[in-house]
Amino acid sequence: MNKHILEIDRLNVSIGDDKIIRDISMAFSRKKVTAIMGPSGCGKTTLVRCINRMHELIPNTVVTGSIALYRKNIYEMNPIMVRREIGMVFQRPNPFPTMSIYDNVIAGYLLNGIKLTRSEKDTLVESSLSKAGLWNEVKDALHRRGAFLSGGQQQRLCIARALAMKPRVLLLDEPTSALDPKSTAHIEDLISELKETVTIIMVTHNIGQASRVSDFTAFLYMGELVEYGTTEKLFTVPDDKRTEEYLSRKFG
Amino acid sequence: MNRVPFRLAKDLGFRIYLATSTLILLIPLILILYYIVSNGINVINLDFLTSLPKPPGVLGGGISNAIVGSGLLIGIAGALSIPFGVALGLFLNEFSETRLASAVRICVEILQGIPSIVIGIIAYLWIVVPLGGFSAFSGGIALAMMMLPMVVRATEETLKLIPHSLKEASLGLGVPYYRTMIKIIVPAGANGILTGVLLGVARVAGETAPLLFTAFGNPFMTVNITQPVNSLPLIIYNFATSPYSDWQQVAWGASLVLIIFVLGLSLLARTLIKQ
């Protein structure tokens, strides 16, 4: 079986007159954590948004090239199906404020009108919350609204919500940038556990985070893929001078 | 030179100016309320609310047909203006940068500025004449045209405040666009939209002019929307301008009922805003 789940081929993205992504080709390995890092504005968020077609929300975006999930071009698939296969967690926790914790977890099913039996729901909620490391904290408050949760708990709720859809790929867009150090550590541990079940692609501008949790790291600069390889290699013997300078915090 | 006493005097003067302005604003409002309550309160009882108007000279008589008629007109106006208004507000919010949205916004503003009597004439020409008679339906359409801009604006203003991240969260789960709108965005703004609807109802509940050529008025009870119906503003208008003192009394009572209804809606809307 092919060890690459997702292959990006000559991807170019421009928004209006700005070229955001320049000719990026890369492949992501199954059930591994790949970190995408780079200075602000280097196109890392745009890159992951392209992977589940969330970039289509931004007007004037032009994309060329292709992204293949199991060799099927996602730009020829229905975006709704793409997003069910490739889940996403955003920078800021965004649970649905009008729904209970329970409903938030199965929101993907409720909103899509997919019918589940009571026991299917219960199992899904428990397993998703457990995977997201939140079950023990909220199991007595499942039917309360999520507003009383801390930022870190809300983010884990969002991860549970994404996991409940049983995606093959989970995109994390700077999932800890709005969180305190303790919650950040919690989510980092979680990411290491989650790769047992799902392929993770995470954007981060925290160099330490990339080195701690990822198996592969890609370094983006000004919309170009400067270097991509195992995290170990990239952090110890980078090929490109720019990678080295970024890692030694000379810019960014 | 010590200018402090002078400044204190200026400060006092300004405070007095503010207080008198407030009083001047409050006095007419309180007087109006006092007048209506003191004149209307004697007339109002259960019988007044549940019986039909009587001919002049006959004791008693109520405004039940006007209450039902007003309810019918508001129901028709709401049923027509709320779905369209919410959809338009949603459109304006979702495609706010487009040229079509600016055009729609201008149209909504113009519609809001059209005098109610003109809307009445238009409803007369478009609905009453082709259908061959006055009707609750035509009155409801006239009121819907007045409510529509308020619903549109309330919806747009409310939805503007809903964080973009909520929409992303839903779309990111593979939820289709229309379901995201109907199940996430609109419910998240439900309070604000409802407030706008209530204020819209409060506004049109007291409209008389557009009803003169449309709902027309009817001394009898009817819930048939193809028939003319009475309404609170119409019964007030017709009875207050009549020469009979018992009819004028009924008009006072109807005024009080209308004021209570409108004030109640406004208060309800205010509590919703606070939430």
Chai-1 contact restraints between the chains, C-beta under 6 A:
chainA,res_idxA,chainB,res_idxB,connection_type,confidence,min_distance_angstrom,max_distance_angstrom,comment,restraint_id
A,I80,B,G174,contact,1.0,0.0,6.0,A-B,restraint_1
A,I80,B,P176,contact,1.0,0.0,6.0,A-B,restraint_2
A,R83,B,G172,contact,1.0,0.0,6.0,A-B,restraint_3
A,R83,B,G174,contact,1.0,0.0,6.0,A-B,restraint_4
A,R84,B,G174,contact,1.0,0.0,6.0,A-B,restraint_5
A,M88,B,G172,contact,1.0,0.0,6.0,A-B,restraint_6
A,R92,B,S165,contact,1.0,0.0,6.0,A-B,restraint_7
A,N94,B,S165,contact,1.0,0.0,6.0,A-B,restraint_8
A,N94,B,A169,contact,1.0,0.0,6.0,A-B,restraint_9
A,T98,B,P187,contact,1.0,0.0,6.0,A-B,restraint_10
A,G108,B,L173,contact,1.0,0.0,6.0,A-B,restraint_11
A,L111,B,V175,contact,1.0,0.0,6.0,A-B,restraint_12
A,L111,B,R179,contact,1.0,0.0,6.0,A-B,restraint_13
A,L111,B,K183,contact,1.0,0.0,6.0,A-B,restraint_14
A,N112,B,V175,contact,1.0,0.0,6.0,A-B,restraint_15
